[in-house]
Amino acid sequence: MSAFPQAPFWRGKRVMVTGHTGFKGGWLTLWLDRLGATLAGYALPPDTDPNLFALCRLDEIVEHHVGDVRDLDGLRRVMAAFRPDVVFHLAAQPLVRASYADPVGTYATNVMGTVNLLEAVRHTPSVDVAIVVTSDKCYAEDPERLPYREGDSMGGRDPYSSSKGAAELVTAAYANSFLTGRGCAVASVRAGNVLGGGDWAVDRLAADIMRGLLAGHEPVLRNPAAVRPWQHVLDPLRGYLLAAEYLAHTGPTAPAAWNFGPDAASEVTVGEVADILCRLWGDGAQVRVAPEADAPHEAPVLRLHSDKARRELNWAPGLPLAQALAETVAWFRAHQRREDMRAVTRRQIDVYCGPAMEAAQ
């Protein structure tokens, strides 16, 4: 199959995205719009100001529904009325540290929210493909098994990670029990630490640094030695789109799962990423290291094995780390200059896709 999503497949396709007001959901929504899909979104209002949803005026290109995935009836009503062909489930509580502050809310959103999404799919006959987005943190933490493969055990020591492992089990159970038998193909997709323009979430490295530099503050690093699989948001999103195309063509079999991780060269420390971002920003930017004495546990190293995606989906990382960071800084500099951020974001998508996007227009 092609290494890039194909506009003929997506043109006119009815696609529902949960979490479209968030960072990854916003980028996915813009990309699907470029591919010609008819879109509906279901999510809470953006939780930061500014945010990608407002800056890119996404309410103009998507049937926008404000709702909580913990509300099964609301989710079922929207899905039944829209009758999607494809569903992408991105709505989540996405932060490790926030899960320590609110474990009950994290499990309610990430586990029962996934149950509700799949229950709504179960009662919506139009849905042919459902993609559930989890995380590289869904795996049972075991440094001896790195990099993690799709068949490794689910788990997680903190509430966020374990909630994503539980969401994986829910997805497989619903697929096996209800969905594949009635013709709906289901997959879970797992990616690492994504970055890119438009992310203002607290406790994400690039977002924290960009927010601080825009405000003229010195960003603070808590754990500069931690190693993460950094990647630009467009790389895993391309994998999600390719997975949906693949499932639509192959039809429902066993529930599938794919990792979308960067090359080994992009698996570097927090401190190295911070140094590159400051150098790209210029103006003498620098960060300050201030470790926390009682910081909650987070896995010190995360790595994903992505050979399955390369083999089955013809997917490979598209942006080396240096370029991913440069694109991130360029986006925030454009925002600082008050440019049209929908145009800026679309342009970054078009450049990323190159000839594949040109052929789609």
C-alpha positions in Angstrom: 0.0 0.0 0.0 1.0 3.6 -0.4 3.2 5.2 2.3 0.7 8.2 2.5 -3.1 8.4 3.0 -5.0 8.3 -0.3 -7.5 11.1 -1.1 -9.7 8.8 -3.3 -10.3 6.6 -0.2 -11.1 9.5 2.1 -13.0 11.8 -0.3 -16.6 11.9 0.9 -16.0 9.4 3.7 -17.9 10.2 6.8 -15.4 10.3 9.7 -16.0 10.9 13.4 -13.1 12.0 15.6 -13.4 12.1 19.4 -11.1 14.5 21.0 -11.0 16.8 17.9 -10.5 19.8 20.2 -7.2 18.5 21.4 -3.7 18.7 20.0 -3.5 15.4 18.0 -7.2 15.4 17.3 -7.0 18.9 15.8 -4.1 18.0 13.5 -6.0 14.8 12.4 -9.1 16.8 11.7 -7.3 19.3 9.5 -5.6 16.4 7.6 -8.8 14.6 7.0 -10.4 17.9 5.8 -7.5 18.2 3.3 -8.2 14.6 2.1 -11.9 15.5 1.5 -13.6 13.7 4.3 -16.9 14.8 5.8 -16.2 15.3 9.5 -17.9 15.2 12.9 -16.2 15.7 16.2 -17.2 14.9 19.8 -15.1 16.4 22.6 -15.0 18.6 25.6 -14.1 22.3 25.0 -10.4 23.0 24.6 -8.7 23.0 28.0 -6.0 25.7 27.2 -6.1 29.2 26.0 -4.8 29.6 23.3 -5.5 26.3 21.6 -5.2 24.7 18.2 -9.0 24.3 17.8 -9.7 28.0 18.0 -6.6 29.2 16.2 -7.3 27.0 13.2 -11.1 27.7 13.3 -11.9 24.0 13.2 -15.5 24.6 14.0 -15.8 25.8 10.4 -14.8 22.5 8.9 -16.2 19.9 11.3 -19.7 19.2 12.7 -18.7 20.2 16.2 -20.3 18.5 19.2 -19.4 19.4 22.7 -19.7 16.2 24.8 -17.9 14.0 27.3 -17.0 10.4 26.4 -18.2 9.4 29.9 -21.7 10.2 28.6 -22.7 7.1 26.8 -26.2 8.4 25.8 -24.7 11.6 24.3 -22.1 9.7 22.4 -24.6 7.3 21.0 -27.0 10.1 19.9 -24.3 11.9 18.0 -22.9 8.8 16.4 -26.3 7.5 15.4 -27.3 10.9 13.8 -24.0 11.3 11.9 -23.7 7.7 10.8 -19.9 7.6 10.3 -18.0 5.1 8.1 -14.8 5.5 10.2 -14.3 6.5 13.8 -11.0 7.7 15.4 -11.1 7.7 19.2 -8.6 10.2 20.6 -10.6 11.7 23.5 -8.6 11.0 26.7 -7.0 12.3 29.8 -3.5 12.3 28.2 -1.1 13.3 31.0 0.8 11.1 33.5 1.1 13.7 36.2 -2.5 14.7 36.0 -3.5 11.0 36.5 -1.8 11.1 40.0 -3.9 14.2 40.8 -7.2 12.7 39.5 -6.9 8.9 39.2 -10.7 8.4 39.3 -11.3 10.9 36.5 -8.4 9.4 34.5 -9.9 5.8 34.6 -13.4 7.1 34.0 -12.3 8.9 30.8 -9.6 6.5 29.5 -11.2 3.2 30.4 -15.0 3.8 30.5 -14.7 6.4 27.8 -13.3 3.7 25.6 -16.1 1.3 26.6 -18.6 3.9 25.7 -17.1 4.7 22.4 -17.0 1.0 21.4 -20.5 0.5 22.7 -21.7 3.4 20.5 -19.9 1.8 17.6 -21.6 -1.5 18.4 -25.0 0.2 18.0 -24.1 2.2 14.8 -24.2 -0.2 11.8 -22.6 2.3 9.4 -19.2 2.1 11.1 -16.8 -0.1 9.1 -13.5 0.8 10.8 -12.8 2.0 14.4 -9.3 3.1 15.4 -8.6 3.5 19.2 -5.6 5.6 20.1 -3.8 4.6 23.2 -0.1 5.2 24.1 3.4 3.7 24.2 2.8 3.8 28.0 0.2 1.0 27.8 2.9 -1.7 28.1 3.8 -3.3 31.4 7.0 -1.5 32.4 10.0 -3.8 31.9 13.3 -2.3 30.8 14.6 -5.8 29.9 12.0 -6.0 27.1 12.7 -2.7 25.3 11.8 -1.9 22.7 8.2 -2.9 23.3 6.4 -5.0 20.6 2.7 -5.2 20.0 2.3 -8.6 21.6 4.0 -7.6 24.9 2.0 -7.5 28.1 -0.2 -4.5 28.9 0.2 -2.8 32.2 1.6 0.4 33.7 2.6 1.5 37.2 0.9 4.9 37.2 -2.8 5.6 36.8 -2.4 7.0 33.3 -0.3 4.2 31.9 -2.5 1.4 33.5 -5.6 3.2 32.1 -4.2 2.9 28.6 -3.3 -0.7 29.1 -6.9 -1.3 30.3 -8.2 0.5 27.2 -6.2 -1.9 25.1 -7.9 -4.9 26.8 -11.3 -3.3 26.4 -10.7 -2.7 22.7 -9.7 -6.3 22.0 -12.6 -7.6 24.0 -15.2 -5.5 22.2 -13.7 -6.4 18.8 -13.8 -10.1 19.6 -17.1 -10.1 21.3 -19.2 -7.7 19.2 -17.6 -5.9 16.3 -15.6 -8.1 14.0 -18.5 -10.5 13.8 -20.9 -7.8 12.5 -18.3 -6.5 9.9 -16.5 -3.7 11.8 -12.7 -3.8 11.7 -11.0 -2.6 14.9 -7.5 -1.6 15.8 -5.5 0.1 18.6 -2.6 2.3 17.7 0.3 3.2 20.0 2.7 6.1 19.7 5.3 7.9 21.8 5.9 11.4 22.8 4.5 13.6 20.0 5.3 17.3 19.5 4.4 19.9 17.1 2.7 23.3 16.7 -0.4 24.1 18.7 0.3 22.0 21.8 -0.1 24.0 25.0 -0.7 21.1 27.4 1.0 21.4 30.8 3.8 18.8 31.5 4.6 18.2 27.9 8.2 19.1 27.2 8.0 21.0 23.9 4.7 22.7 25.0 6.2 23.8 28.3 9.2 25.2 26.6 7.3 27.0 23.8 4.8 28.4 26.3 7.6 29.7 28.5 9.6 31.3 25.7 6.5 32.9 24.2 5.8 34.5 27.6 9.5 35.5 28.1 10.0 33.1 31.0 12.8 30.6 31.5 11.3 27.0 31.1 12.1 24.5 33.9 13.1 20.9 33.3 12.3 18.3 35.9 14.0 15.2 34.6 16.6 16.0 31.9 18.0 12.5 31.8 14.7 10.8 30.8 14.7 9.2 27.4 11.6 9.3 25.2 10.7 8.3 21.6 10.2 11.8 20.2 8.3 12.3 17.0 6.4 15.0 15.1 2.6 14.6 15.5 2.2 14.0 11.7 4.2 10.8 11.8 1.8 8.8 14.1 -1.2 10.4 12.5 -0.1 9.1 9.1 0.1 5.7 10.7 -3.5 6.0 12.1 -4.8 7.0 8.6 -2.9 4.2 6.9 -4.2 1.7 9.5 -7.8 2.8 8.8 -7.3 2.3 5.0 -5.7 -1.1 5.6 -8.6 -2.3 7.7 -11.1 -1.0 5.2 -9.4 -3.0 2.5 -8.7 -6.2 4.4 -12.0 -6.3 6.4 -12.6 -7.4 9.9 -10.4 -10.2 11.2 -8.8 -10.4 14.6 -8.4 -7.0 16.4 -5.1 -5.4 15.2 -2.5 -3.3 17.0 0.3 -1.2 15.7 3.2 0.7 17.2 4.3 3.9 15.6 7.7 4.9 17.0 10.6 7.0 15.7 14.0 5.7 14.6 16.6 5.1 17.3 18.2 8.5 16.5 15.1 10.3 17.8 15.2 8.5 21.1 17.1 11.1 23.1 17.0 12.7 26.5 14.7 15.5 27.6 17.8 17.7 28.1 19.0 17.2 24.5 15.5 18.1 23.1 15.4 21.2 25.3 18.8 22.3 24.1 17.8 21.9 20.4 14.5 23.8 20.9 16.3 26.7 22.7 19.0 26.9 19.9 16.3 26.9 17.2 14.3 29.6 19.0 17.3 31.9 19.4 17.3 35.1 21.4 19.6 33.5 23.9 16.9 31.1 25.1 17.8 28.6 27.8 16.1 26.3 30.3 16.7 25.8 34.0 16.9 22.3 35.6 15.0 21.9 38.9 14.4 18.3 39.8 11.5 17.6 42.2 12.3 15.8 45.4 9.0 13.9 45.5 8.2 13.6 41.8 5.7 10.9 40.9 7.0 7.8 39.1 7.4 7.9 35.3 9.2 5.3 33.2 12.8 6.5 32.7 13.1 5.0 29.2 10.4 4.2 26.6 11.1 2.7 23.2 8.7 1.1 20.6 9.4 -1.6 18.0 7.6 -0.6 14.8 8.5 -3.3 12.3 4.9 -4.5 12.1 3.8 -1.0 10.8 6.7 -0.9 8.3 5.8 -4.4 7.1 2.0 -4.2 6.9 1.3 -0.5 6.4 4.4 0.6 4.5 4.8 3.2 7.3 8.1 4.7 8.4 9.0 7.8 10.3 9.0 10.8 8.0 10.6 13.6 10.0 14.0 13.2 11.7 14.1 14.7 15.2 15.9 17.9 14.2 13.3 18.6 11.5 10.4 17.8 13.8 11.7 20.3 16.3 12.4 22.9 13.6 8.8 22.6 12.4 7.5 23.0 15.9 9.5 26.2 16.5 8.4 27.5 13.1 4.8 27.0 14.0 5.0 28.9 17.3 7.0 31.7 15.7 4.3 32.0 13.1 1.7 32.2 15.9 3.9 34.9 17.6 3.7 36.9 14.3 -0.1 36.5 14.3 -0.3 34.6 11.1 -3.3 32.6 9.9 -2.6 29.4 11.8 -5.0 27.2 9.8 -3.0 28.2 6.7 0.3 27.6 8.5 -0.8 24.1 9.8 -2.2 23.1 6.4 1.0 24.1 4.8 3.0 22.0 7.2 0.8 19.0 6.3 1.2 19.7 2.6 4.9 19.9 2.8 5.1 16.7 4.9 3.0 14.8 2.4 4.8 16.4 -0.6 3.7 14.9 -4.0 1.1 12.7 -2.3 -0.8 15.8 -1.2 -0.3 17.6 -4.5 -1.9 14.7 -6.3 -4.9 14.8 -4.0 -5.8 18.4 -4.8 
